[in-house]
Amino acid sequence: MKQVVQNYKSGELALLDVPAPGCKPGGVLVRTAYSLISTGTELMKVSEAGMSMVGKARSRPDQVAKVVQSVATNGLPATYRKVMGKLDSYTPLGYSLCGVVEEVGAGIDDVAVGDLVACAGNEHALHAEVNWVPKNLYAPVPDGLAPRHAAFGTVGSIALQGVRQGEPQLGEVALVIGLGLIGQLVAQLLTAAGVRVVGADPDPARCALAERLGAAACGDPGSAAVAAAVAELTGGHGVDQVYLAAGGGSNEPVELAARLCRDRGRVVDIGKCRLDLPWNAYYEKELDVRFSRSYGPGRYDPSYELEGRDYPIGYVRWTERRNLACFLDLAARGAVDVEPLVSHVAEFDEAVETYRSLEDGGLKAVAVLFRYAGRPAEEAAPAPVVTVPPVSAAGRAPGRPAGSPVRLAFVGAGNYASSMLLPHLVGREGVELSTVVTTTALSAANARHKFGFARATTDLDAVLDDPAVDAVFVVTRHSSHAELTRRALLAGKAVFVEKPLALTGEELAGVLEAVEKSGNDRLQVGFNRRFSPLLREAGERFGARSGPASLRYLVNAGRLDHGSWYLRQDSEGSRFAGEGGHFVDTASWLIGADPVSVYAAATPGNEDLQVVLGYPDGSTATISYVTSGASGFPKETVDLLADGRVLRLDDFVRASVYGRKRWVSSRLPQARDKGQNAELAAFVRAVRTGGPMPVPLESLAATTAATLAVRTSLATGVPVTLAAPR
């Protein structure tokens, strides 16, 4: 299928061929009929992409701060790869469309195949021929509403939520500053609610359009006409509410709002304009400044948008889905008229030219629609049959024929895969990047474009059934790791899964059952730190030990950004369950054994953890996993003490060993090498030769069990004894 994309680094716009998305549970597959260009939001994004790197940095100081912090934590090379990987990627455009339901996922009973729906969301209502849309981001289109008008549903919801924040009442007067697409809809909604509207915009054509659609008076923000209209309609008191629907870097909108608003009036920010509030003006009138969050309650809440968990109507009357349905109803009944807002309808094949015309000013428009041509559905090709390769009792598998490459498939291609794994595999001798599988078509296309995969798809079954694929990399969200690993093992593939292997004991048991059932134990978990060249050299300098060891591992994990998916503990597990396996595995590798007991204690709210691991020879390892430290302090420091010797590792930058002789690594600055490259080389070698996997399965299972036991120990307050791994 085709989709509009943009490369944020180069500014390139393209109509790209990408894999069609699959239909997942909890949503529907929608074939687009019309999609709407947001001439404000989208053109701002297109304009930013055309800026120089300095210009991009100035426009997004919040992202620059994140980059600076990442350099301090992860080092310049890793941060550079991550930032360039994100910049040099195709990003989608679009967030408002109407289309026909083509397939219904499990759990959906409110629409059927062939129904017309309006869809929302900058990840699900894209300018693409087909989109997968979760339940709370679509609404059925009422009878009689034209599809081209229903495509306004999302921007209509944004305007409607802004009006709700203003709490208008019959007979009031409102000022709408900015009469672009959102401002025009706000003015119509206020008029429908019995509010008299004054509009302010420097474009005379937009002012005339708003007056034609019901506004009492409109004019240039700097003219006396707007102030005179407000004075006449309000008896000189000022408007009851102001809606800021303007963009740009000028502070004039908020200053105008203060001048023309009545005492204790309401100012609602809907657009993205400068907000340097003149303190005296807002203080003296005690103005109530409010913000409108996009489509309404539920926006940016993954449990609502992705998992379909609705808010009870008795507590949240107007969610984003209810706003969407409400706007569609208003449009169907004629209370809002969007047809006069349509400046241009372009065929979808002309998408790139249309954006360029809007950007250079050749096409002046309030709203532009893309019109899509329908295509007959194609029958899927029959899936090939694959035989599970035999695995001997020694854990060896047949190697690749001499000279043939190891063919790898990636399931997932997010930030970690793109910055920490794939760069080490691209161009590696004897490796072929065969297929990339993602849930969204564009991420698959991005990975194919950047890393040279032969194929990109959203069909996991086709990859697992492909006999040409030797190994599968599972680099998805934590909650899917165990199930995807289990399926790939049963399909006879060698598997590299990023940590964690499992989030529960049941999931771990399911993976081990798949190994036993298939005879396939070709599994590696992404515990990369034991492969770090610096740590390995320090371990060799430390040498063998005879007595018990004491190890201390301090992890200065830091606070998570609001909205991070690591915070979704109900679905993605605790933060330590997701990341702690790294530190357990490193400690166990340094000590040379798997843990037999786990004891954990925590500060209130489990913010900071102390995890004590016991080993068969009496050795202990204490992992301090803390979030309350200073962000400028190194993330990971390790001390290993035994037999009168000490090994010290400082965040994979410096290492030292104290004993009869002292060894200190190079003082020259070096990049943090946490072992990903060496780990991948070892995995590929094992797949190619059929030799043992880099880490024994028993150790992977023991590390995972120990990580999961932390939760049990926290709940019971006592140490947990670990059973011998299967």
PEQUISUL-V717730 format. One record per helix or strand. SS is the DSSP state (@ for helix, = for strand). FROM is the first residue (numbers start at 1). LEN is the number of residues. If there is no record, write none. Layout:
ss = <SS:SS>
from = <FROM:FROM>
len = <LEN:LEN>
//
This chain:
ss = <=:=:=:@:@:@:@:=:=:=:=:=:@:=:@:@:=:@:=:@:=:@:=:=:@:=:=:@:=:=:@:=:@:@:=:@:=:=:=:=:@:=:@:=:@:=:@:=:@:=:@:@:=:@:@:@:=:@:=:=:=:=:=:=:@:@:=>
from = <2:13:27:41:53:61:76:90:96:116:128:130:135:138:147:153:173:181:196:204:217:224:239:248:252:261:273:279:288:297:302:319:320:339:342:348:367:391:397:406:415:431:441:455:460:471:478:494:505:523:529:533:550:565:569:575:595:604:609:620:636:645:654:663:676:697:720>
len = <6:5:11:9:7:14:12:3:9:5:1:5:3:3:4:14:5:12:5:9:3:11:6:1:9:9:1:7:4:1:4:1:13:3:6:12:5:1:1:6:11:7:11:3:5:4:13:4:14:3:3:10:7:3:4:17:8:3:7:7:7:6:5:2:14:20:2>
//
